[in-house]
Amino acid sequence: MFDLHRLLRYFLYRWQNAALSAVKQKFYRIKNSSFFTT
């Protein structure tokens, strides 16, 4: 049986993880650069 809800939830979880890691990488790159001088 093809479970559409499970597949959709799996793809949503994967996309959420990818977006979260991308935002973290961008934040760390900005934080490590000399843009913020604290």
C-alpha positions as CSV (number, residue, x, y, z in Angstrom):
1,M,0.0,0.0,0.0
2,F,1.3,3.4,-1.0
3,D,1.2,5.6,2.1
4,L,1.0,9.2,0.9
5,H,0.8,10.8,4.3
6,R,3.9,9.0,5.5
7,L,5.8,10.1,2.4
8,L,4.6,13.7,2.7
9,R,5.6,13.8,6.3
10,Y,9.0,12.3,5.5
11,F,9.7,14.9,2.8
12,L,8.5,17.7,5.0
13,Y,10.9,16.5,7.7
14,R,13.8,16.3,5.3
15,W,13.0,19.8,3.9
16,Q,12.7,21.2,7.4
17,N,16.1,19.7,8.4
18,A,17.7,21.1,5.3
19,A,16.3,24.5,5.8
20,L,17.3,24.5,9.5
21,S,20.9,23.5,8.7
22,A,21.1,26.1,5.9
23,V,20.0,28.8,8.3
24,K,22.4,27.6,11.0
25,Q,25.3,27.7,8.4
26,K,24.4,31.2,7.3
27,F,24.1,32.4,10.9
28,Y,27.5,30.9,11.9
29,R,29.1,32.4,8.7
30,I,27.8,35.9,9.7
31,K,28.8,35.4,13.3
32,N,32.3,34.2,12.4
33,S,32.9,37.0,9.9
34,S,34.1,40.5,10.9
35,F,30.6,41.9,10.3
36,F,29.6,41.7,14.0
37,T,32.4,43.1,16.2
38,T,31.3,42.5,19.7
